[in-house]
Amino acid sequence: MSTTTHARTIPDSAASTWSSSGRIAAALCFALAGALWLAADLIGFGLDDIARLRFLADSPALAGIGLTCDALAVPFLCGAVLAWYLLARRSSPRLACIGAVALVFGLTAQAMLNGVELSMYQMMTSGRISASGLFRALGSNAAPSVPGITYQIMFYAGAFAGIIVLMIAVWRSRALPRTAVAFVIAFQLVDLVPIPFPTTVLAAIGLVWMAIAILRSPVTASVQDALPR
């Protein structure tokens, strides 16, 4: 009587068939998105409402660096979304597509928020309006509005649902270390709780880990799923 053992195999990552330029581009998007996002969050961390407006007026150079980092993070996050989609679409095409589309809405809302913060920065550094005056103006129309509700749905539902769904797809694909994926999921979940901790630290760890992993992925001869050169 003979026994047969069946080895459990893990499929190769989709990144193993990418070109060198594609792997480097994806790694740069992961690493720079995480680093820029973290830097923007750390600058002026913990300041809300009128305290943040006063920070814009009192420390324009430092505040400007933070706003610049936040703005530059968006296109690299868009690149990260594309990389996640390409990595996950083979094993979970529906989840990958839903997550990527939701994140497009979330990142569009993030870009809108960056524009608002730039406008506040311009006004506060002009010296023509006080922090208390601008704060009162911003909070003078608290009634719900169609653009306001649309923005809230795009930002919160799009970003939260997009990250969770797309990370589940990446988790199932085994294309990236699951611990790194868990860090990104943890960032999104912990960010819902108001705690005195820069939660983007978790996202940055996960993203940089992903960047290293994708560069170290074994290379195969196939280039069918390669990123555009």
C-alpha positions as CSV (number, residue, x, y, z in Angstrom):
1,M,0.0,0.0,0.0
2,S,1.4,3.4,-1.0
3,T,0.6,6.8,0.3
4,T,0.5,9.9,-1.7
5,T,1.3,13.3,-0.3
6,H,0.0,16.5,-1.8
7,A,2.2,19.5,-1.3
8,R,0.4,22.8,-0.9
9,T,1.8,25.2,-3.4
10,I,1.6,29.0,-3.3
11,P,1.2,30.6,-6.8
12,D,3.9,32.9,-8.0
13,S,3.3,36.5,-7.5
14,A,2.1,38.4,-10.6
15,A,5.1,40.7,-10.0
16,S,7.4,37.9,-11.0
17,T,6.5,38.5,-14.6
18,W,6.8,42.2,-14.6
19,S,9.7,44.1,-16.3
20,S,12.4,45.6,-14.1
21,S,11.1,49.1,-14.8
22,G,7.6,48.0,-13.8
23,R,8.8,46.5,-10.5
24,I,10.9,49.6,-9.7
25,A,8.0,51.9,-10.6
26,A,5.6,50.0,-8.3
27,A,8.2,49.9,-5.5
28,L,8.8,53.7,-5.8
29,C,5.0,54.3,-5.6
30,F,4.7,52.2,-2.5
31,A,7.7,53.7,-0.7
32,L,7.2,57.3,-1.6
33,A,3.4,57.2,-0.9
34,G,4.1,55.9,2.6
35,A,6.9,58.3,3.3
36,L,5.2,61.4,2.0
37,W,1.9,60.5,3.7
38,L,3.7,60.0,7.0
39,A,5.7,63.2,6.8
40,A,2.5,65.2,6.0
41,D,0.7,63.6,9.0
42,L,3.6,64.3,11.4
43,I,3.9,68.0,10.6
44,G,1.3,69.7,12.8
45,F,0.0,66.4,14.2
46,G,-2.7,66.7,16.8
47,L,-3.7,70.3,15.8
48,D,-7.4,70.7,14.9
49,D,-9.7,73.5,13.9
50,I,-8.5,76.9,15.0
51,A,-5.2,75.6,16.3
52,R,-4.3,74.2,12.9
53,L,-5.2,77.5,11.2
54,R,-2.9,79.4,13.6
55,F,-0.1,76.8,12.8
56,L,-0.5,77.7,9.1
57,A,0.0,81.4,10.0
58,D,2.7,81.0,12.6
59,S,4.8,78.4,10.8
60,P,4.3,78.9,7.0
61,A,7.5,77.2,5.9
62,L,6.9,74.0,7.9
63,A,3.2,74.0,7.2
64,G,4.0,74.4,3.5
65,I,6.3,71.4,3.6
66,G,3.5,69.3,5.1
67,L,0.9,70.4,2.5
68,T,3.4,69.7,-0.3
69,C,4.1,66.2,1.0
70,D,0.3,65.6,1.3
71,A,-0.3,66.7,-2.3
72,L,2.6,64.7,-3.7
73,A,1.5,61.6,-1.9
74,V,-1.7,61.4,-3.9
75,P,-0.2,60.6,-7.4
76,F,2.0,57.9,-5.8
77,L,-1.0,56.5,-4.0
78,C,-2.7,56.3,-7.4
79,G,0.3,54.3,-8.6
80,A,0.0,52.1,-5.6
81,V,-3.6,51.4,-6.3
82,L,-2.7,50.4,-9.9
83,A,0.0,48.1,-8.7
84,W,-2.4,46.5,-6.1
85,Y,-5.0,46.0,-8.8
86,L,-2.5,44.3,-11.2
87,L,-1.2,42.1,-8.4
88,A,-4.6,41.0,-7.3
89,R,-6.7,40.8,-10.4
90,R,-5.6,37.2,-11.3
91,S,-6.8,35.6,-8.2
92,S,-9.6,38.0,-7.2
93,P,-10.7,40.0,-10.3
94,R,-14.0,41.3,-8.8
95,L,-12.6,42.4,-5.5
96,A,-9.6,44.0,-7.1
97,C,-11.8,45.9,-9.5
98,I,-14.3,47.1,-6.8
99,G,-11.5,48.1,-4.4
100,A,-9.6,50.0,-7.1
101,V,-12.6,51.9,-8.3
102,A,-13.6,52.8,-4.8
103,L,-10.1,54.1,-4.1
104,V,-10.2,56.2,-7.2
105,F,-13.2,58.1,-5.6
106,G,-11.4,58.2,-2.3
107,L,-8.2,59.7,-3.7
108,T,-10.2,62.2,-5.8
109,A,-11.8,63.4,-2.6
110,Q,-8.3,63.5,-1.0
111,A,-7.2,65.8,-3.8
112,M,-10.2,68.0,-3.2
113,L,-9.3,68.2,0.5
114,N,-5.7,69.2,-0.5
115,G,-7.1,72.0,-2.5
116,V,-9.2,73.3,0.4
117,E,-6.1,73.1,2.7
118,L,-4.1,75.0,0.1
119,S,-6.7,77.7,0.0
120,M,-6.6,78.0,3.9
121,Y,-2.8,78.2,3.7
122,Q,-3.0,81.0,1.2
123,M,-5.5,82.9,3.3
124,M,-3.7,82.4,6.6
125,T,-0.3,83.4,5.2
126,S,-1.7,86.5,3.5
127,G,-2.1,88.3,6.8
128,R,-5.5,89.6,5.7
129,I,-7.7,87.3,7.8
130,S,-7.3,86.0,11.4
131,A,-7.5,82.4,12.4
132,S,-10.7,83.0,14.4
133,G,-12.3,84.8,11.5
134,L,-11.5,82.1,9.0
135,F,-12.7,79.4,11.4
136,R,-16.0,81.2,11.9
137,A,-16.4,81.5,8.1
138,L,-15.7,77.9,7.5
139,G,-18.2,76.8,10.1
140,S,-20.9,79.3,9.3
141,N,-22.8,76.9,6.9
142,A,-23.3,73.7,8.9
143,A,-26.4,72.7,7.0
144,P,-26.0,69.5,4.8
145,S,-25.5,70.2,1.2
146,V,-25.3,68.1,-2.0
147,P,-21.6,68.8,-2.7
148,G,-20.8,68.3,1.0
149,I,-22.6,64.9,1.2
150,T,-21.1,63.8,-2.1
151,Y,-17.6,64.6,-0.8
152,Q,-18.2,62.8,2.5
153,I,-19.3,59.6,0.7
154,M,-16.4,59.8,-1.8
155,F,-13.8,60.4,1.0
156,Y,-15.0,58.1,3.8
157,A,-16.9,55.4,2.0
158,G,-14.5,55.4,-1.0
159,A,-11.3,55.4,0.9
160,F,-12.3,53.0,3.7
161,A,-14.2,50.5,1.5
162,G,-11.6,50.7,-1.2
163,I,-8.6,50.0,1.0
164,I,-10.3,47.1,2.9
165,V,-11.6,45.4,-0.3
166,L,-8.5,45.8,-2.3
167,M,-6.3,44.6,0.6
168,I,-8.5,41.5,0.9
169,A,-7.9,40.9,-2.8
170,V,-4.1,41.4,-2.4
171,W,-4.1,39.1,0.7
172,R,-5.8,36.3,-1.3
173,S,-3.4,36.7,-4.1
174,R,-0.3,36.2,-1.9
175,A,1.4,38.6,-4.2
176,L,2.8,40.6,-1.2
177,P,3.7,39.7,2.4
178,R,0.4,39.3,4.3
179,T,2.0,41.0,7.3
180,A,2.5,44.1,5.2
181,V,-1.1,43.9,4.0
182,A,-2.2,43.6,7.6
183,F,-0.4,46.8,8.5
184,V,-2.3,48.7,5.8
185,I,-5.6,47.2,7.0
186,A,-4.8,48.0,10.6
187,F,-4.1,51.6,9.6
188,Q,-7.5,52.0,8.1
189,L,-9.3,50.4,11.1
190,V,-7.3,52.2,13.8
191,D,-7.8,55.5,11.9
192,L,-11.5,55.3,12.8
193,V,-10.7,55.7,16.5
194,P,-9.6,59.1,17.7
195,I,-6.3,58.2,19.4
196,P,-3.2,60.5,20.0
197,F,-1.1,58.5,17.6
198,P,-0.2,59.1,13.9
199,T,-1.8,56.1,12.3
200,T,0.0,56.7,9.0
201,V,3.0,55.1,10.7
202,L,1.2,51.8,10.2
203,A,0.5,52.6,6.6
204,A,4.1,53.6,6.0
205,I,5.5,50.4,7.5
206,G,3.2,48.3,5.3
207,L,3.9,50.3,2.1
208,V,7.7,50.3,2.5
209,W,7.5,46.6,3.3
210,M,5.6,46.0,0.1
211,A,8.2,48.1,-1.9
212,I,11.0,45.8,-0.6
213,A,9.0,42.7,-1.2
214,I,8.1,43.5,-4.8
215,L,11.8,44.3,-5.7
216,R,12.8,40.9,-4.2
217,S,10.1,38.9,-5.9
218,P,11.5,36.0,-8.0
219,V,11.7,36.8,-11.7
220,T,10.3,34.5,-14.4
221,A,10.7,34.6,-18.1
222,S,7.1,35.5,-18.8
223,V,6.2,39.1,-19.3
224,Q,2.5,38.7,-20.1
225,D,1.4,40.7,-17.0
226,A,4.2,43.2,-17.1
227,L,3.5,46.9,-16.4
228,P,3.9,49.3,-19.3
229,R,7.5,50.3,-19.8
